[in-house]
Amino acid sequence: MQGLFAAFIILDEQDEDILTYVSITPLSKDGYLMYRLGAPVVINSLLTIVALSIAGYHDVITWSFLPIILLLALKAPLVALFVAGMAKNKVEGLAVSKVASILLLVPFAFYFVDGGWKYFAGILPPFWTVAAFFYSLQSAYLQYWLHMAVAVLTHIILIYLLYSRFKRIV
């Protein structure tokens, strides 16, 4: 949700040509985008920790779970860059956001698909984050760190590609 909020704010400000005005300030377009994409990461991380604490899942919040929280929070800039980079305006943004909701189905592949077939869902970053989460629950730390490394790598690559595409458009 935070990613969609950020995407629609970016699309709204793009429609109103605010990005042109921001580009001449000391903040610049890059600084503005870092702010727009970084704020949801911080908000999501804090809200996840607070929500888990309120729900009574104190035992889940461990040192091995904190990187997973950060990776889950990185879904916000992924979604924001995907929607803002593929849509030309807010109306198209609504349609593109429906496509982005496919990311919500990816965690089911790790849990319900048996064998190596589930790794076809690995082209999308949520798969590796969910895999790392399940391995952390099982205390299988070798698999946990392997999946965390792949998750971080896929997030970095996709954020870079989507950011590059968005920069070409703007």
TORKOL-863114 format. One record per residue (C-alpha): residue in three letters; x, y, z. Coordinates in Angstrom, 2 decimals. Layout:
residues N
code;X;Y;Z
Ala;X;Y;Z
...
***
This chain:
residues 170
code;X;Y;Z
Met;0.00;0.00;0.00
Gln;2.81;2.42;0.83
Gly;4.32;1.78;-2.61
Leu;1.02;2.58;-4.30
Phe;0.66;5.76;-2.25
Ala;4.15;6.84;-3.28
Ala;3.47;5.94;-6.92
Phe;0.27;7.96;-7.07
Ile;1.91;10.95;-5.38
Ile;4.73;10.78;-7.93
Leu;2.22;10.45;-10.81
Asp;0.15;13.32;-9.45
Glu;3.19;15.55;-9.12
Gln;4.33;14.48;-12.58
Asp;0.91;15.42;-14.03
Glu;1.12;18.83;-12.36
Asp;4.72;19.27;-13.56
Ile;6.03;19.71;-10.03
Leu;9.09;17.57;-10.86
Thr;10.32;20.33;-13.15
Tyr;10.18;22.83;-10.30
Val;11.88;20.43;-7.91
Ser;14.75;19.93;-10.36
Ile;15.93;23.54;-9.92
Thr;15.98;23.36;-6.11
Pro;18.99;22.15;-4.12
Leu;17.10;18.89;-3.54
Ser;17.06;18.02;-7.29
Lys;14.99;15.30;-8.93
Asp;17.24;12.52;-7.60
Gly;16.99;13.79;-4.03
Tyr;13.23;14.16;-4.40
Leu;12.88;10.59;-5.67
Met;15.09;9.25;-2.88
Tyr;12.83;11.02;-0.39
Arg;9.66;9.75;-2.08
Leu;10.99;6.19;-2.24
Gly;12.86;6.13;1.07
Ala;10.05;7.41;3.29
Pro;7.80;4.37;2.65
Val;10.70;2.03;3.50
Val;11.17;3.66;6.89
Ile;7.42;3.84;7.55
Asn;6.86;0.20;6.53
Ser;9.73;-1.04;8.68
Leu;8.49;0.77;11.76
Leu;4.85;-0.17;11.19
Thr;5.76;-3.84;10.76
Ile;7.65;-3.93;14.04
Val;4.85;-2.07;15.86
Ala;2.12;-4.26;14.32
Leu;3.94;-7.48;15.24
Ser;4.45;-6.20;18.78
Ile;0.80;-5.19;19.19
Ala;-0.36;-8.53;17.76
Gly;1.73;-10.37;20.33
Tyr;4.36;-11.81;18.01
His;7.33;-10.66;20.08
Asp;9.09;-13.99;19.55
Val;9.11;-13.48;15.75
Ile;11.11;-10.24;15.99
Thr;14.64;-11.63;16.12
Trp;17.95;-10.53;14.62
Ser;17.39;-12.87;11.68
Phe;13.96;-11.35;11.08
Leu;15.05;-7.69;10.96
Pro;16.65;-8.03;7.48
Ile;13.43;-9.65;6.30
Ile;11.47;-6.66;7.58
Leu;13.75;-4.35;5.58
Leu;13.35;-6.48;2.46
Leu;9.58;-6.45;2.87
Ala;9.75;-2.68;3.20
Leu;11.72;-2.52;-0.07
Lys;8.59;-3.69;-1.86
Ala;7.28;-0.13;-1.55
Pro;9.91;1.46;-3.83
Leu;9.64;-1.53;-6.19
Val;5.91;-1.05;-6.57
Ala;6.20;2.75;-6.71
Leu;8.85;2.65;-9.43
Phe;6.97;-0.03;-11.36
Val;3.68;1.88;-11.35
Ala;5.22;5.33;-11.88
Gly;7.55;4.02;-14.58
Met;4.91;2.16;-16.57
Ala;2.02;4.60;-16.27
Lys;1.81;7.97;-17.96
Asn;-0.89;9.35;-15.66
Lys;-3.01;8.46;-12.63
Val;-5.65;6.60;-14.65
Glu;-3.05;4.34;-16.23
Gly;-1.49;4.05;-12.77
Leu;-4.67;2.40;-11.49
Ala;-4.51;-0.21;-14.24
Val;-0.79;-0.83;-13.72
Ser;-1.32;-1.15;-9.96
Lys;-3.64;-4.08;-10.64
Val;-0.79;-5.82;-12.46
Ala;1.53;-5.03;-9.54
Ser;-0.88;-6.84;-7.22
Ile;0.41;-10.10;-8.72
Leu;3.31;-9.69;-6.28
Leu;0.86;-10.62;-3.53
Leu;0.49;-14.12;-4.98
Val;4.21;-14.93;-5.10
Pro;4.55;-16.06;-1.44
Phe;2.01;-18.80;-2.05
Ala;4.32;-20.39;-4.62
Phe;7.01;-21.09;-2.03
Tyr;4.58;-22.65;0.41
Phe;2.19;-24.56;-1.86
Val;4.31;-25.61;-4.85
Asp;6.51;-28.65;-4.30
Gly;10.00;-29.33;-5.57
Gly;11.99;-27.18;-7.93
Trp;8.92;-25.83;-9.71
Lys;8.45;-23.21;-7.05
Tyr;11.72;-21.54;-8.08
Phe;10.09;-20.30;-11.28
Ala;8.49;-17.67;-9.04
Gly;12.03;-16.59;-8.14
Ile;12.07;-13.98;-10.89
Leu;10.03;-11.82;-8.52
Pro;11.70;-10.56;-5.33
Pro;8.97;-11.47;-2.80
Phe;9.69;-15.16;-3.42
Trp;13.22;-14.96;-2.01
Thr;12.13;-12.91;0.99
Val;9.41;-15.41;1.86
Ala;11.84;-18.31;1.38
Ala;14.32;-16.65;3.76
Phe;11.51;-16.11;6.28
Phe;10.48;-19.77;6.25
Tyr;14.09;-20.91;6.58
Ser;14.62;-18.55;9.51
Leu;11.59;-20.10;11.25
Gln;13.13;-23.54;10.72
Ser;16.53;-22.33;12.00
Ala;18.11;-23.45;8.71
Tyr;20.59;-20.60;8.69
Leu;22.64;-21.69;5.69
Gln;19.53;-21.67;3.48
Tyr;18.38;-18.48;5.23
Trp;21.56;-16.55;4.34
Leu;21.63;-17.97;0.82
His;18.06;-16.86;0.16
Met;18.69;-13.50;1.85
Ala;21.65;-12.88;-0.46
Val;19.57;-13.70;-3.53
Ala;16.71;-11.55;-2.19
Val;18.98;-8.55;-1.67
Leu;20.51;-9.02;-5.10
Thr;17.14;-9.25;-6.87
His;15.86;-6.19;-5.02
Ile;18.93;-4.13;-5.91
Ile;18.83;-5.18;-9.56
Leu;15.10;-4.54;-9.98
Ile;15.16;-1.22;-8.14
Tyr;18.09;-0.11;-10.31
Leu;16.35;-1.19;-13.54
Leu;13.04;0.41;-12.59
Tyr;14.76;3.58;-11.38
Ser;16.70;3.81;-14.65
Arg;13.50;3.39;-16.63
Phe;11.72;6.03;-14.56
Lys;14.62;8.48;-14.99
Arg;14.44;8.07;-18.79
Ile;10.73;8.86;-18.76
Val;10.87;11.89;-16.47
***
